[in-house]
Amino acid sequence: MKGLIRTFRHLALGIVIAAAVISPAQGAHAGPAEPEVPDSIAVPDGNKLFGVGHAVGVQIYSCNATSGGFTWAFVAPQANLYDDRGKLIMTHFAGPTWQAKDGSFAVGRREAGVNVDPTAIDWLLLSVPSSSAGQDGDHLAGTTFIQRIATSGGLAPDAEECNADTAGTQAEVPYTADYYFWKATGN
């Protein structure tokens, strides 16, 4: 477990360092650059990219008894998202929900996914059926789509780790990802 925590800390440090190195080059752009993604998770025309967050957190799984034995089931994500300078900009939790520092939020619904790396969770396209301004601003209000890409880690634990002895327990698996936030053109 200590090795896993150490790996997670190294991943988080690597993201912050990479963000600091990338940041000056991106300062020359008017906004964030659109990601290159498989067609299956491309955002439809009529939307524009307005933000990017680099997530460091965990994917939470529960070991459940089923009629066929035992299996890990996804419970929720729990992550912090940082900007290119390493500043905390929002949190990510069950729903799936993203809540910005200004209190605004967006709740996503999975539209499509693609496995790019068999050692990591899928890249996703999520539509946003619900978003709202917060007490201190409206950063995520009007969000139409969210993409999760550049994932590492986050897969459910090995199947054999879910058994009669571990049924009812939860496992928090470290992951990192980049989230891209989109609004309809004209918003």
Disulfide bonds with the S-S distance in Angstrom:
Cys63-Cys162 2.05
